Amino acid sequence: MRIVVCVKHVPDLQSERALDSRGFTVRGEDDVLNELDENAVEAAVSLAEEHGGEVVAVTMGPADAVDALRRALQMGAHSAVHIDDDALAGSDVVGTARVLAAAVRAIGAEDPVDLVVTGMAAMDGLTSMLPAALAACLELPQLTLATRIDVTGGTLRVRREIGEAVETLEAPLPALVSVTDQANEPRYPNFRAIIGAKKKPVTRWTLADLEPYLGADVTVTGAAGAGTRILRSAARPGRQQGRIVTDSGDGGAQLAAYLVENKLV
């Protein structure tokens, strides 16, 4: 079984996050593997351990994004592909999906890919659009927001929980699946895994390497091809001291007045 897992290098949730003058995410020394992608890596590695096969981790990003791949390798991925090209800076979700789709096609050129696995969202943008966009580019059935994954023969079966509703969905392989943080408990690499990951291959590709698999899609990559623009951004206002209200029987009226005064209703 050959599995591609897509991961992303993002600013740590506890760090001060911001956009630069171009509307790009400011990257720092505390960037990490996207937390929700750890569940995707765990799902991919667990399937490979159960059924036999290979897991290839893929990311698109600047030079330091290789750190996300190293983490995936420590967790059990067998090899990795880093798509690194300055021309890709500023790509929106559609451009990103098309580049990742080209990478999946390139990986599958010699040996077909059976399954593409992603996290449910990236913690920097939180659009949750990439899994569906990637599946559309690859023309694969998509089973998203899975809390459980099973593969039997050539069939992928997932459990999806939305509120009180529980769904069981199936699709033939090859397919794409995105997993939630309820799908599993990501493993913590031990010392041997961390040392072993340093010997695993990481291949660097540029747009030129992917050109045979991109075709006309190259025109929608990078900031120039993005369908969205950041017009302005500002730092989040600091926390204001709360106002304590003593309820003397008119607490409800004071709350209503506060909501009206601050245009919250």
C-alpha positions in Angstrom: 0.0 0.0 0.0 1.5 3.4 -1.0 0.3 6.4 0.9 1.1 10.1 0.5 0.5 12.3 3.6 0.5 16.0 3.2 1.9 18.1 6.0 2.5 21.8 6.6 5.0 23.9 8.6 3.1 26.6 10.6 3.8 29.1 13.4 3.3 27.6 16.9 -0.1 28.4 18.3 1.5 29.9 21.4 3.6 32.3 19.4 2.8 35.9 18.3 1.5 35.4 14.7 1.4 38.2 12.2 1.3 39.1 8.5 4.0 41.0 6.7 3.5 44.0 4.4 2.7 41.6 1.5 0.1 39.7 3.5 2.3 36.6 4.0 2.6 34.8 7.3 5.7 35.9 9.2 7.7 32.9 10.0 10.0 32.5 13.0 12.2 30.1 14.9 9.2 28.5 16.7 7.4 27.1 13.6 6.3 23.5 14.0 4.5 20.6 12.2 0.9 21.6 12.0 -0.7 20.0 15.0 -3.7 18.5 13.1 -1.2 17.0 10.5 0.2 14.8 13.3 -3.1 12.9 13.2 -2.7 12.5 9.5 0.8 11.1 9.8 -0.3 8.8 12.5 -3.2 7.5 10.4 -0.9 7.0 7.4 1.8 5.2 9.3 -0.7 3.0 11.2 -2.2 1.9 7.9 1.2 1.1 6.4 2.1 -0.9 9.5 -1.2 -2.8 9.3 -1.3 -3.5 5.6 2.4 -3.2 4.7 3.6 -0.5 2.3 5.2 2.9 2.2 4.4 6.4 3.5 5.7 9.5 1.7 5.4 12.8 3.5 5.0 15.9 1.2 5.1 19.6 2.1 5.2 22.8 0.1 7.0 25.7 1.7 10.3 27.6 2.2 13.6 26.1 3.3 12.6 25.7 7.0 9.5 23.7 6.1 11.8 20.7 5.9 11.5 20.6 9.7 7.9 19.5 9.4 9.0 16.6 7.1 11.7 15.6 9.6 9.0 15.3 12.3 6.9 13.2 10.0 9.9 10.9 9.3 10.5 10.6 13.0 6.9 9.5 13.4 7.4 6.7 10.9 7.1 8.1 7.3 9.6 6.3 5.1 10.6 9.2 2.8 9.7 12.8 2.1 9.3 15.4 -0.7 9.9 19.1 -0.1 8.5 21.4 -2.7 10.5 24.6 -2.4 10.4 27.4 -4.9 10.2 31.2 -4.3 7.7 31.4 -7.1 5.2 29.6 -4.9 5.2 32.2 -2.2 1.7 33.6 -1.7 -0.2 30.7 -3.3 -3.8 30.4 -2.1 -5.5 27.1 -1.3 -6.3 26.4 -4.9 -2.7 27.0 -6.1 -1.4 24.9 -3.2 -3.8 22.1 -4.0 -2.7 22.0 -7.6 1.0 21.9 -6.7 0.5 19.2 -4.2 -1.6 17.3 -6.8 1.3 17.5 -9.2 3.6 16.1 -6.6 1.2 13.2 -5.9 1.2 12.5 -9.7 5.0 12.6 -9.8 5.3 10.3 -6.8 2.8 7.9 -8.5 4.5 8.0 -11.9 6.6 4.9 -11.0 4.4 3.2 -8.5 0.7 4.2 -8.1 -0.4 6.0 -5.0 -3.3 4.2 -3.2 -4.3 6.8 -0.6 -3.7 10.5 0.1 -4.1 11.5 3.7 -4.4 15.1 5.1 -5.3 16.7 8.4 -8.6 18.4 8.7 -7.1 21.9 8.6 -3.9 24.0 8.9 -3.7 26.0 12.1 -2.5 29.1 10.4 -5.2 29.6 7.8 -8.0 27.3 9.2 -9.9 27.3 5.9 -10.2 23.5 5.9 -10.5 23.8 2.1 -7.3 22.0 1.1 -8.5 18.4 1.4 -11.5 18.9 -0.9 -9.5 21.1 -3.4 -6.7 18.5 -3.6 -9.2 15.7 -4.1 -10.8 17.7 -6.9 -7.4 18.3 -8.6 -6.6 14.6 -8.4 -10.1 13.6 -9.4 -10.3 11.2 -6.4 -13.2 10.4 -4.2 -12.9 12.4 -0.9 -13.9 11.1 2.6 -13.3 14.1 4.9 -13.4 14.7 8.7 -12.8 11.0 9.5 -12.7 10.0 13.1 -11.8 6.4 12.1 -10.2 4.8 9.0 -10.3 1.2 7.8 -9.1 -0.3 4.6 -10.4 -3.7 3.4 -9.2 -5.0 0.1 -9.6 -2.1 -2.3 -12.1 -0.2 -0.2 -11.6 2.7 2.2 -14.2 3.0 5.0 -14.4 5.9 7.4 -16.5 6.9 10.4 -17.5 10.6 10.5 -19.1 12.3 13.5 -20.8 15.6 13.0 -22.6 16.7 16.2 -24.8 13.9 17.2 -24.9 12.4 13.7 -22.6 9.5 12.9 -21.9 8.5 9.2 -20.1 5.5 7.7 -18.8 6.3 4.2 -17.0 4.1 1.7 -15.0 4.7 -1.5 -12.8 2.6 -3.7 -9.1 3.2 -3.7 -7.3 5.3 -4.8 -9.0 8.0 -2.6 -8.3 10.9 -0.4 -9.1 11.1 3.3 -8.8 13.9 5.9 -8.7 13.0 9.6 -9.8 14.9 12.7 -7.9 15.2 16.0 -10.3 12.5 17.3 -9.0 9.9 14.8 -6.0 8.8 16.9 -3.4 9.7 19.4 -0.2 10.7 17.5 2.9 8.7 18.6 5.8 10.5 20.3 9.0 9.5 18.5 11.6 7.7 20.7 15.3 8.3 20.5 15.9 5.6 17.9 13.2 7.0 15.6 14.6 10.5 15.9 18.1 9.3 15.0 16.8 7.0 12.2 14.9 9.8 10.6 18.1 11.6 9.8 19.0 8.8 7.4 15.7 8.8 5.5 15.7 10.5 2.1 14.2 14.0 1.6 13.8 15.0 -2.0 13.6 18.7 -2.9 11.5 19.6 -6.0 11.0 23.0 -7.6 8.2 24.1 -10.0 10.5 23.1 -12.9 10.6 19.5 -11.6 6.8 19.4 -11.4 6.1 21.1 -14.7 5.3 17.8 -16.6 2.6 17.1 -14.0 1.3 20.7 -13.6 0.5 21.7 -17.2 -1.6 24.9 -17.3 -2.0 24.8 -13.5 1.3 26.6 -13.1 -0.5 29.9 -13.9 -2.5 29.8 -10.7 0.5 29.3 -8.3 2.2 32.0 -6.3 0.8 35.4 -5.3 0.2 36.5 -8.9 -2.0 33.5 -9.6 -3.9 33.6 -6.3 -7.6 34.3 -6.4 -7.5 36.1 -3.0 -5.7 39.2 -1.8 -4.9 40.5 1.7 -5.9 44.1 1.6 -4.8 45.1 5.1 -4.0 43.5 8.4 -3.6 44.7 12.0 -2.5 43.3 15.3 -5.2 41.9 17.5 -6.1 44.5 20.2 -4.8 43.8 23.6 -7.1 42.5 26.2 -9.2 45.1 28.0 -9.9 44.9 31.7 -13.4 43.5 32.3 -16.2 45.4 33.9 -17.7 44.0 37.0 -21.4 44.5 37.4 -23.2 44.2 40.7 -26.6 42.7 40.1 -29.1 44.5 42.2 -32.0 43.2 40.3 -31.2 45.1 37.1 -28.3 42.9 35.9 -30.2 41.8 32.8 -31.0 45.4 31.8 -27.3 46.4 32.3 -26.2 43.5 30.1 -28.6 44.5 27.4 -27.4 48.1 27.6 -23.8 46.9 27.3 -24.5 44.8 24.2 -26.4 47.7 22.5 -23.7 50.2 23.5 -20.9 48.1 22.0 -23.0 47.2 18.9 -22.8 43.5 19.8 -26.4 42.9 18.8 
